[in-house]
Every structure is written in structure tokens, then in C-alpha cells.
Amino acid sequence: MTTTASAHNLLTDNPELYETRFPDPERLAGRWTEDCLRRHGAGPRVLDMGCGTGRDAARLHAAGRRVTGADLSEAMLAHARVHHPGPEYVRADLHGFDLGRGVYDAVVCLDSALLYCHTNDQLDGFLASCRRALSPGGLLVAEMRNGAYFLGRTDLLDAPAVHTFVWQGVRYRSTTTLTVDRTAQLLRRTRVWTSDGGREPVEQRSAWRLLFPQELRHLLGAHGFEVLELHDGPGPRTEPAWHEGLEPGRTTDADRLHVVARLAGAAPAP
Ligand SMILES: C[S@@+](CC[C@H](N)C(=O)[O-])C[C@H]1O[C@@H](n2cnc3c(N)ncnc32)[C@H](O)[C@@H]1O
């Protein structure tokens, strides 16, 4: 069988497919984020970095916030403007962005978008950009994979994960293999897509930074943030999932990591 390697990402190139593969009909991620923002008294201006299809940005907009959604993928932004209107959508790179100084009360970064910062320089670039964008006392809310989960556990690495679903009448099958690159501190993903439409299989590779809770705490402190919450759930992608009324946990052992941090109350960084 021939496999075509692709530099594109089938999911971010096809936002409808993304929402089909990763449905969130109850807008749990947006509701969880709004709950964090309220609990810590965030003001109304929110930047959603790595906003993807825009569904979380639109949920925050519906909750009364003034939202900017930012992403690197033009396809995602185009989809968001049509299907999840309300927020303003702009193209920006989370490795380093300048959308104004002190103009947001919160930056949110959901579903591991932060882990597309692979290197220390990219993480520093992201946090320095957040610091510039936030007003004094502004919040950073992020939700992602937990690097610490992979210490001593191999259940997600032992066998490929296979998912099948139907989109626009075509059955798709994705086979995802995860490997740990200890030197780069990355979780590398190889995903092979097949469909019953007769197309050649497509192989796509991507990676997430394996970020550890105490490393994240240290990085946030170095960039002027005080950590208010750092825990493994409940959250929008935990099992069982978060619902309104549940308090944040205290452990960082399971496979998702949730962080809420506040920028110190000084003037925004130069
Ligand atoms: C896993 S999706 C998450 C989307 C959305 N936050 C959600 O929770 O549904 C990751 C998103 O990050 C975006 N992304 C990847 N690298 C990026 C970068 N360097 N700057 C901005 N966005 C990026 C992708 O285009 C994609 O939309």
C-alpha cells in the first residue's frame, strides 16, 4: 500500500472534519473556561490563542465577553468567521505575537495548543507575548496534555489508536501512533488516514511538547505569573468530565493538565 506523506494537517485544513472527529456539542471546553474566568474575576476582554474552529471563542462571546480568536491556520479562521461568529478572528503565531499592549484581561489556550511551543525559546516567546497582551492582573487559562502522565506509564504508547467515523458520506479511519522523543522532550504523533473513497492513505506527523507541571510552574513564575490553579482535573477532557459546581483538583498525575495563572499587578512588560 502506498502512503503519501503530507506536510498539511487534514484536521486543521478541514475544520468541519475536526469538529466531527472531536465533537463538543455541550461546549464543555468553553463553559469550563468561562467558569475559570468568573472564579478569578477576569474582566471581559479575552484572547483565545490557537482558537481552532472558533467554537470556544464563540461560547465565551455568548457569555458576554469581548473575544478575539487567533490561530495560524487560515482554514480554521475562515471556518470560525462563518460558523462561530461574534468574536473577531485574526491570524497570529503563538510562538510570538503582538496584538496590542495590555489590551486583554485573559488569554486562554485550550486543547494542548500551548504544546505547539516545542522549544524553550517558543515557550518563552508565548509567555512574553501573553505578558505584553495582558493588562496588570490579567489571567492565563490553559488546558493540555500532562507530560508527567508519561513518567512510568506506557498505555498510550503501546498500541496505535484507531478511530473510524463518517463525514459527508465518506468513512474515514485514522490510525495514530505516539512515541516519546526524550531528547527533544516531545510526544511525536504519526497519524495515517484512510478513507473508503479510494484515495491513497495520507501520513501526517506532528508533535506536542512534553511539559511537566513543575516546569510549567517555574516558567510561569519566570515570566511574572503567579499560579492560582495547577491540576489534572476535573476538566473538559477528563474522565469523568467537569461540570458546573465542581471544584478544581490538587493533583497533577492524570493525563490532562489545567492551569490558571495571574500576571503580577505591575504595568505590562516593555
Ligand atoms: C488541537 S487544536 C485546538 C483548537 C481549539 N483551541 C480547541 O480547543 O478546539 C490546535 C490549534 O492550534 C493551532 N496552531 C498550531 N500551531 C500554532 C501556532 N504556532 N500558532 C497559532 N496557532 C497554532 C492549530 O491550527 C489548531 O487550530
The ligand as an SDF file (V2000), in Angstrom:
LIG
                    3D

 27 29  0  0  0  0  0  0  0  0999 V2000
   -5.7400   20.8910   18.8720 C   0  0  0  0  0  0  0  0  0  0  0  0
   -6.2410   22.3570   18.0470 S   0  0  0  0  0  0  0  0  0  0  0  0
   -7.1360   23.1750   19.3560 C   0  0  0  0  0  0  0  0  0  0  0  0
   -8.1400   24.1430   18.8170 C   0  0  0  0  0  0  0  0  0  0  0  0
   -9.0290   24.7830   19.8710 C   0  0  0  0  0  0  0  0  0  0  0  0
   -8.2620   25.5160   20.8610 N   0  0  0  0  0  0  0  0  0  0  0  0
   -9.9040   23.7460   20.5390 C   0  0  0  0  0  0  0  0  0  0  0  0
   -9.7400   23.5290   21.7410 O   0  0  0  0  0  0  0  0  0  0  0  0
  -10.7760   23.1670   19.8540 O   0  0  0  0  0  0  0  0  0  0  0  0
   -4.7550   23.2890   17.9560 C   0  0  0  0  0  0  0  0  0  0  0  0
   -4.8800   24.5680   17.1840 C   0  0  0  0  0  0  0  0  0  0  0  0
   -3.6420   25.2560   17.2990 O   0  0  0  0  0  0  0  0  0  0  0  0
   -3.3490   25.8500   16.0510 C   0  0  0  0  0  0  0  0  0  0  0  0
   -1.9040   26.0910   15.9910 N   0  0  0  0  0  0  0  0  0  0  0  0
   -0.8970   25.1850   15.8340 C   0  0  0  0  0  0  0  0  0  0  0  0
    0.2930   25.8060   15.8510 N   0  0  0  0  0  0  0  0  0  0  0  0
    0.0370   27.1340   16.0420 C   0  0  0  0  0  0  0  0  0  0  0  0
    0.8540   28.2870   16.1600 C   0  0  0  0  0  0  0  0  0  0  0  0
    2.1880   28.1950   16.1040 N   0  0  0  0  0  0  0  0  0  0  0  0
    0.2490   29.4750   16.3560 N   0  0  0  0  0  0  0  0  0  0  0  0
   -1.1070   29.5850   16.4160 C   0  0  0  0  0  0  0  0  0  0  0  0
   -1.9290   28.5170   16.3090 N   0  0  0  0  0  0  0  0  0  0  0  0
   -1.3670   27.3110   16.1300 C   0  0  0  0  0  0  0  0  0  0  0  0
   -3.8460   24.8580   15.0120 C   0  0  0  0  0  0  0  0  0  0  0  0
   -4.0810   25.4970   13.7680 O   0  0  0  0  0  0  0  0  0  0  0  0
   -5.1300   24.3840   15.6890 C   0  0  0  0  0  0  0  0  0  0  0  0
   -6.2340   25.1660   15.3000 O   0  0  0  0  0  0  0  0  0  0  0  0
  1  2  1  0
  2  3  1  0
  2 10  1  0
  3  4  1  0
  4  5  1  0
  5  6  1  0
  5  7  1  0
  7  8  2  0
  7  9  1  0
 10 11  1  0
 11 12  1  0
 11 26  1  0
 12 13  1  0
 13 14  1  0
 13 24  1  0
 14 15  1  0
 14 23  1  0
 15 16  2  0
 16 17  1  0
 17 18  1  0
 17 23  2  0
 18 19  1  0
 18 20  2  0
 20 21  1  0
 21 22  2  0
 22 23  1  0
 24 25  1  0
 24 26  1  0
 26 27  1  0
M  CHG  2   2   1   9  -1
M  END
$$$$
